[in-house]
Amino acid sequence: MTAAEMSPDGKHVAYLKSVPRRPLKDENGSAWSELHVMNRQSGSSRPFITGEVAISSPQWSPDGRSIYYTSKRAEDKTKSLYRIPIDGGESVRVLSGPTSMGGFELASDGKHVVFLAKEEQDDEIQDLEDDGFDQEIYEEDWIPTRVWVSALAEKADRNAKKSKPRNLDLKGSAIGASWSPNGEELMVILAPTPSVDDSYMQKRVFVVNVESGKIIRPLNNPGKLGQVSWRPGGEHLTIVSAADIHDPEEGRLMVTPVHEESGLVDLIPGLKAHVHTISWRDSSTLYWLAAEGVTSRFGTVNLDGETTDLVGTGGDGDPVFKEFSASEDHTAFAFLGSAATFPTEIFVSAKASAKPQRMTDTNPWLKEKKFARQTVVTWKGGDGLELQGILIYPLNYQAGKIYPTIIYVHGGPESHESNAWLTSYSHLGQVAAGRGFAVFYPNYRGSTGRGVEFSMMGQSDAAGKEFSDLIACVGHLISAGITAPDTVGVTGGSYGGYASVWCSTFYSDRFAASVMFVGISDNVSKVGTTDIPDEMFWFTTVNICGMTGTIFWRAVRFGTSKRIRSQYYYALKRRSLCPSFSVTGISSASQNTKSSTGSIGAV
């Protein structure tokens, strides 16, 4: 399940079901995305749009009689907006934009829509492409995403062509937009450019007058940005934001007046969790869902900062929730959640404080499978810091017997693993457990889910204490009589890939095997070539001028002996690996001069 939207009256849940393509039978491509509707009380579901379809962004009409969604159907040139009645009938195309639609939101009157779409490509550039000129100039050929508003066609598909969307022509590239309760203003999220870096670090919130298209107020949120929601009445906006520019992940729940020059106020300061989904109950209280440790936490908070916990998880086998939606009167809720023995399913509850009940069973064949035990493990880093991780025991585990163990290191490092479903194409999980391995998912320092301070602990210390935490977790598993000391492997992607190659070289005495994917091999020279330099700058905050090669930079900066550097080089050489990518600028790092790839004379 990839989306679940509760109807305004709380009687139905519209959801998207992801259906993977069949290897060697279907054409390559993303999974199909089907639209289904479930009766909340009976749990029965009806397939609305199924088969080889790609449905996106389901949203109920304000009267609850229809579902809007975007899709590119056979006759469409671009992804368009459709409406399908809940009581039966065919989908009707109600609006097409100049290019494929991105996100959209209906106004409270149900007659207008705001959506995101790029402008059409310049005719001259299109002519050049048609003539075979296919060069792409990085950061020059980008087309920004714009904010468009339009009236909706009411009756027939042909009326979609009569509704001409209006471009608000705001400076920058749009990432999100939402109507104010009275429909006179928009909350718009803009980044300076469509670059990945700007979408991470430079998303800013603006209040825009719909009629004039002019910005009324920039909110100047600090750093990374998550969900933004209007308070009923439109006097305030709540923002899931980073605490400041150095905070690696949005997760603070903040509020600010819309029409007053006032800063953002953190409603739950000191929260050792990361908020990700919010919804206003009334004008004074809102619901929030957060990742807390390896579980989830659902509660309320009012404008005075008073909180109430409603639903928590924590036991092995409990679902971990990652998203929710509510009926208009907030008496019915739909959650997306998963657990150790099943991937994401839909849960519902009749009131906020009730334990959500699982309503779907997307993979009934899993009941026929035997699952290895999955549990939370706590250990301490070298400095005594308490850490958490998830252990999947080998299938048919026998106490007193030690097992080969795989350490899976998550990326980011601003992310974390929850005590939920942990098996996928890259997460070895139950597959490895079924083959006799123990699998451990450590949430080392710098992970999310434990508040701002914890998530910033790895900054300015790349591959330092954060990776020492990995060694400590291996030691803990060995001491617990689970792990065989000589058969420990490590794997991970992105920053987890960085950890994997670090562990297989710097800590080669501890690990027998390593598999890196989409990883970082040189965290310093990356600064000069990365497409996220702004994020690297604010989260690194160290002087790396004239130094490249993570291993050797750390060796020089922190006094590691030259002998270790040479051991690293020869370890690579013995494994028939080209050393140039890893020994970039050894001599330059030693002399603090400009680097020269493959210079190994100073080893």
PyMOL commands that set and color helices and strands:
alter all, ss='L'
color gray80, all
select helices_A, chain A and resi 123-130+157-162+196-201+364-368+429-434+452-455+465-479+495-505+526-529+533-540+550-557+562-574+579-581+586-591
alter helices_A, ss='H'
color red, helices_A
select strands_A, chain A and resi 3-6+12-19+32-39+45-49+56-60+66-71+80-85+92-95+104-106+112-118+145-151+166-167+173-179+185-191+204-209+215-218+225-230+236-241+252-257+265-266+274-280+285-292+295-302+307-312+320-326+333-339+342-349+357-358+374-380+386-392+403-409+438-443+483-494+513-519
alter strands_A, ss='S'
color yellow, strands_A
deselect
rebuild
show_as cartoon
